[in-house]
């Protein structure tokens, strides 16, 4: 998905929660979008403006807006892709470099305004402490109070799937959604199964859903003769005995997840990925999807050919639609890519179909 298209994802929250409702005592709109390509509502007379760094810097440097617009800014929130830790990610072309510099300039500029307060928001940024160290030095240099808030848990888990591409599928052979039967190409990825590359420790942000913890425990039970672990206390009925039959909460699952990770940590510390007889290998093999296990590792880690990807994309979208996963409760489906030309190619190809 093109970077500018992310604005639609960001503006979705105020649009669905507030819509076009009029605000008491305010003559402008509640929200607005402003990019080089289009505008929605009036960017100068809105309560929430969603824009890109280049446009924001242009507005901040405009003398005409200094009195009536810049002085009204109270909060400035940055998406994770525009943080300082994302510089290397964006240094791919001149426009990307301009975006990074625009982001840093606007952040530094806003710290000088007594009426504004910048905020960096992210659900995916890596090594937030590194970015926070830089941001803290900037804030304190200007005499502003700085607070770093890190929440390690998601409200809703992101289940991970892998779509197996089929070179025999052709987009031109697609006949429509009427009577379409979903394929079996969408395969679930258990978080623990993705540790098979040889890591010696589990990432701190690796999260397990309730069903993931159960399948992991069942795999440990089946292979505990080789592992020799003391997992009797992890038996679900015993571990959750204090709940006394009540529905488990997310707090309970997090506690169970931590107990499972504690048991597995010593095994990961001595794990040899080149040894097929390693006890942990049995656990990983059981948690790995059978269809994915039969695909060569070189194919799983290789970038697919553009034509093969384009031919399979319509079937991926149709599978999501047939499984009621494409649009559910007004939750759209996004395809992310850092290659803008690829976005346009996909759009025109799918639109033609």
GIBEL-V991131 format. One record per residue. RES is the residue in three letters. PHI is phi in whole degrees, 0 to 359 (999 if undefined). PSI is psi as a letter, one per 20 degrees, with the letter a starting at -180 (999 if undefined). OMEGA is omega in degrees with one decimal (999 if undefined). Layout:
# GIBEL-V991131
((RES | PHI | PSI | OMEGA) (RES | PHI | PSI | OMEGA))
This chain:
# GIBEL-V991131
((UNK | 999 | p | 179.7) (UNK | 295 | q | -175.4) (UNK | 303 | g | -178.9) (UNK | 295 | h | 179.9) (UNK | 292 | i | 177.8) (UNK | 296 | h | 179.1) (UNK | 300 | h | -179.7) (UNK | 294 | h | 177.0) (UNK | 292 | h | -178.8) (UNK | 289 | h | -176.0) (UNK | 280 | i | -177.6) (UNK | 298 | h | -177.2) (UNK | 296 | g | 178.2) (UNK | 295 | h | -179.5) (UNK | 292 | g | -177.3) (UNK | 282 | h | -177.2) (UNK | 275 | h | -177.0) (UNK | 247 | h | -179.2) (UNK | 67 | c | -179.6) (UNK | 256 | k | -178.3) (UNK | 296 | q | 179.0) (UNK | 276 | p | -179.5) (UNK | 267 | p | -178.8) (UNK | 297 | p | 178.2) (UNK | 77 | j | -179.1) (UNK | 229 | p | -175.8) (UNK | 272 | i | -179.1) (UNK | 272 | a | -179.7) (UNK | 273 | r | 178.8) (UNK | 286 | g | -177.4) (UNK | 221 | r | 179.0) (UNK | 205 | q | 175.1) (UNK | 241 | p | -179.7) (UNK | 219 | o | 173.5) (UNK | 227 | a | 177.5) (UNK | 290 | h | -173.9) (UNK | 269 | h | -174.5) (UNK | 200 | r | 174.2) (UNK | 228 | q | 173.8) (UNK | 230 | p | -172.4) (UNK | 65 | a | -174.4) (UNK | 262 | o | -177.5) (UNK | 297 | h | -177.2) (UNK | 272 | i | -178.6) (UNK | 227 | m | 178.5) (UNK | 216 | r | 178.2) (UNK | 270 | h | -179.2) (UNK | 231 | o | 178.4) (UNK | 248 | p | 176.4) (UNK | 254 | o | -174.7) (UNK | 211 | a | 179.3) (UNK | 248 | q | -174.6) (UNK | 304 | h | -177.5) (UNK | 298 | g | 179.7) (UNK | 291 | h | 179.9) (UNK | 299 | g | 179.6) (UNK | 296 | g | 178.0) (UNK | 301 | g | 179.9) (UNK | 289 | h | -179.6) (UNK | 294 | h | -177.7) (UNK | 271 | i | -178.5) (UNK | 281 | o | 178.0) (UNK | 299 | h | -177.9) (UNK | 293 | h | -177.2) (UNK | 264 | i | -173.2) (UNK | 302 | g | -175.0) (UNK | 273 | g | -171.3) (UNK | 266 | h | -176.3) (UNK | 244 | g | -176.2) (UNK | 300 | h | -177.8) (UNK | 291 | i | -179.2) (UNK | 270 | i | -177.1) (UNK | 290 | p | -179.6) (UNK | 249 | h | -176.4) (UNK | 226 | q | 176.9) (UNK | 225 | o | -176.7) (UNK | 251 | p | -178.8) (UNK | 251 | p | 173.9) (UNK | 285 | q | -174.9) (UNK | 298 | h | -177.8) (UNK | 292 | i | -176.3) (UNK | 252 | j | 179.7) (UNK | 275 | r | -177.1) (UNK | 296 | h | 179.6) (UNK | 289 | i | 178.4) (UNK | 265 | j | -177.1) (UNK | 298 | g | -178.3) (UNK | 298 | h | 180.0) (UNK | 293 | h | -174.5) (UNK | 263 | i | -177.6) (UNK | 280 | m | -179.8) (UNK | 248 | h | 177.0) (UNK | 204 | r | -175.0) (UNK | 296 | h | -179.2) (UNK | 295 | h | 178.0) (UNK | 292 | g | 177.2) (UNK | 298 | g | 178.4) (UNK | 298 | h | 179.9) (UNK | 295 | g | 179.9) (UNK | 296 | g | -179.9) (UNK | 295 | h | 178.3) (UNK | 296 | h | 179.8) (UNK | 296 | g | -178.1) (UNK | 292 | h | 179.2) (UNK | 296 | g | -178.2) (UNK | 297 | h | 178.6) (UNK | 294 | g | 178.7) (UNK | 295 | h | -179.0) (UNK | 294 | g | -176.8) (UNK | 291 | h | 179.7) (UNK | 290 | i | 179.8) (UNK | 271 | i | -178.7) (UNK | 270 | p | -177.7) (UNK | 290 | i | -175.9) (UNK | 266 | i | -174.4) (UNK | 249 | r | 179.6) (UNK | 214 | o | -179.5) (UNK | 291 | q | 176.9) (UNK | 225 | p | 173.9) (UNK | 256 | o | -176.4) (UNK | 245 | p | -179.9) (UNK | 202 | q | 172.9) (UNK | 247 | i | -172.4) (UNK | 226 | i | -173.8) (UNK | 297 | p | 178.8) (UNK | 271 | q | 179.6) (UNK | 50 | m | -178.5) (UNK | 298 | h | -179.8) (UNK | 295 | h | -179.3) (UNK | 294 | g | 178.8) (UNK | 295 | h | -178.4) (UNK | 294 | h | 178.4) (UNK | 299 | g | 177.9) (UNK | 293 | g | -178.0) (UNK | 295 | h | 179.2) (UNK | 297 | g | 179.5) (UNK | 296 | h | 178.7) (UNK | 292 | g | -178.4) (UNK | 296 | g | -176.9) (UNK | 291 | h | 177.5) (UNK | 295 | h | 179.3) (UNK | 259 | j | 176.3) (UNK | 79 | k | -179.9) (UNK | 262 | q | 175.2) (UNK | 287 | p | -176.5) (UNK | 236 | p | 179.1) (UNK | 228 | p | 178.8) (UNK | 252 | o | -179.0) (UNK | 243 | p | 178.6) (UNK | 236 | o | 179.3) (UNK | 249 | o | -171.8) (UNK | 279 | i | -174.4) (UNK | 242 | q | 177.1) (UNK | 269 | q | 175.3) (UNK | 292 | g | 177.8) (UNK | 234 | p | -179.3) (UNK | 289 | q | 174.7) (UNK | 256 | o | 178.1) (UNK | 284 | p | -173.6) (UNK | 252 | p | -179.6) (UNK | 229 | q | 175.8) (UNK | 237 | p | -179.5) (UNK | 258 | o | -179.6) (UNK | 280 | o | 179.6) (UNK | 282 | q | 179.4) (UNK | 242 | o | -177.9) (UNK | 293 | i | -179.1) (UNK | 278 | i | 179.9) (UNK | 285 | q | 177.7) (UNK | 232 | p | -178.9) (UNK | 298 | h | -178.9) (UNK | 293 | i | 179.8) (UNK | 273 | i | -179.8) (UNK | 290 | p | -174.0) (UNK | 254 | i | 178.6) (UNK | 118 | r | -175.9) (UNK | 276 | i | 179.3) (UNK | 295 | o | -180.0) (UNK | 78 | j | -178.6) (UNK | 289 | p | 177.3) (UNK | 248 | p | -175.5) (UNK | 297 | q | 176.9) (UNK | 275 | r | 178.3) (UNK | 253 | k | -175.5) (UNK | 279 | h | -179.4) (UNK | 276 | o | -174.5) (UNK | 242 | p | -177.6) (UNK | 282 | q | 177.0) (UNK | 251 | o | 175.3) (UNK | 287 | p | -176.7) (UNK | 306 | h | -178.7) (UNK | 291 | h | -179.0) (UNK | 295 | h | -179.1) (UNK | 277 | j | 176.2) (UNK | 267 | j | -174.1) (UNK | 285 | i | -177.9) (UNK | 284 | i | 173.0) (UNK | 115 | k | 178.6) (UNK | 294 | q | 179.4) (UNK | 264 | i | 177.5) (UNK | 205 | q | 179.3) (UNK | 275 | p | 177.9) (UNK | 302 | q | -177.6) (UNK | 294 | h | -178.1) (UNK | 263 | j | 176.2) (UNK | 285 | o | -175.1) (UNK | 246 | q | 178.7) (UNK | 240 | p | 172.0) (UNK | 282 | r | -178.3) (UNK | 301 | g | -179.0) (UNK | 291 | h | 177.5) (UNK | 291 | h | 178.4) (UNK | 294 | h | -179.9) (UNK | 291 | g | 179.1) (UNK | 295 | h | 177.2) (UNK | 294 | g | 179.0) (UNK | 298 | g | 179.8) (UNK | 298 | h | 177.4) (UNK | 292 | h | 177.3) (UNK | 296 | h | 179.8) (UNK | 295 | g | -176.5) (UNK | 293 | h | -176.3) (UNK | 245 | j | -177.0) (UNK | 289 | i | 177.5) (UNK | 297 | h | 177.9) (UNK | 276 | h | -176.2) (UNK | 281 | h | -179.3) (UNK | 67 | k | -178.0) (UNK | 264 | q | 174.2) (UNK | 271 | n | -174.1) (UNK | 246 | j | -179.4) (UNK | 299 | h | -178.6) (UNK | 289 | i | -179.5) (UNK | 270 | i | 176.0) (UNK | 301 | p | -171.0) (UNK | 310 | g | -177.3) (UNK | 295 | h | 178.2) (UNK | 284 | g | -176.7) (UNK | 295 | h | -177.5) (UNK | 259 | k | -178.0) (UNK | 298 | h | -178.0) (UNK | 292 | i | 179.6) (UNK | 288 | h | 176.5) (UNK | 53 | l | 174.7) (UNK | 83 | i | 179.4) (UNK | 282 | r | 178.2) (UNK | 297 | p | 179.5) (UNK | 284 | q | 178.0) (UNK | 256 | r | 178.5) (UNK | 299 | h | 178.0) (UNK | 298 | h | 178.7) (UNK | 294 | g | -178.9) (UNK | 293 | h | 178.4) (UNK | 297 | h | 178.5) (UNK | 293 | h | 178.5) (UNK | 291 | h | 177.4) (UNK | 300 | g | 179.6) (UNK | 297 | h | 179.2) (UNK | 293 | h | 177.8) (UNK | 294 | g | 179.2) (UNK | 296 | h | 179.8) (UNK | 297 | h | 179.4) (UNK | 289 | h | -175.7) (UNK | 278 | h | -174.3) (UNK | 305 | g | 179.4) (UNK | 297 | h | -179.4) (UNK | 288 | g | 177.9) (UNK | 296 | h | -177.8) (UNK | 295 | h | -179.5) (UNK | 247 | j | -174.8) (UNK | 285 | p | 175.9) (UNK | 246 | o | -176.2) (UNK | 294 | i | -179.9) (UNK | 275 | i | -178.8) (UNK | 261 | o | -178.8) (UNK | 291 | i | -179.7) (UNK | 267 | j | 179.1) (UNK | 299 | p | -179.3) (UNK | 304 | h | -179.9) (UNK | 293 | h | 178.5) (UNK | 300 | h | 178.6) (UNK | 295 | h | 178.1) (UNK | 295 | g | -178.8) (UNK | 296 | h | -180.0) (UNK | 295 | h | -179.3) (UNK | 290 | h | -179.0) (UNK | 278 | i | 179.9) (UNK | 276 | p | 178.5) (UNK | 301 | p | -175.1) (UNK | 296 | h | -179.8) (UNK | 290 | h | 177.9) (UNK | 292 | h | -179.3) (UNK | 297 | h | -179.1) (UNK | 274 | i | 178.8) (UNK | 269 | p | 178.6) (UNK | 303 | q | -178.9) (UNK | 299 | h | 179.4) (UNK | 297 | h | 178.9) (UNK | 284 | h | -179.1) (UNK | 293 | h | -175.4) (UNK | 264 | i | -177.8) (UNK | 267 | q | 174.9) (UNK | 287 | p | -177.2) (UNK | 292 | q | 174.5) (UNK | 297 | q | -176.0) (UNK | 302 | g | -177.6) (UNK | 293 | h | 178.3) (UNK | 296 | g | 178.9) (UNK | 297 | g | -178.6) (UNK | 295 | h | 178.8) (UNK | 292 | h | -177.2) (UNK | 272 | i | -173.6) (UNK | 298 | g | -178.9) (UNK | 295 | h | 178.1) (UNK | 284 | h | 174.6) (UNK | 297 | g | 179.5) (UNK | 297 | g | -179.9) (UNK | 292 | h | 176.4) (UNK | 297 | g | 177.7) (UNK | 298 | g | 179.1) (UNK | 294 | g | -177.4) (UNK | 293 | h | 179.6) (UNK | 268 | j | 179.6) (UNK | 59 | k | -179.7) (UNK | 246 | i | -176.1) (UNK | 285 | g | 178.4) (UNK | 227 | o | -179.5) (UNK | 229 | p | -178.5) (UNK | 55 | l | 177.2) (UNK | 62 | k | 175.7) (UNK | 262 | o | -176.6) (UNK | 283 | r | 176.4) (UNK | 255 | p | -180.0) (UNK | 243 | q | 171.5) (UNK | 250 | o | -176.2) (UNK | 263 | p | 172.8) (UNK | 204 | q | 178.3) (UNK | 264 | j | -177.9) (UNK | 247 | n | -177.9) (UNK | 305 | g | 178.4) (UNK | 302 | h | 178.1) (UNK | 295 | h | 177.4) (UNK | 299 | g | -179.2) (UNK | 294 | h | 179.2) (UNK | 297 | g | 179.3) (UNK | 295 | g | -178.6) (UNK | 300 | g | -176.9) (UNK | 291 | h | 179.4) (UNK | 292 | g | -179.6) (UNK | 289 | h | 179.0) (UNK | 294 | h | 178.4) (UNK | 292 | h | 178.2) (UNK | 288 | 999 | 999))
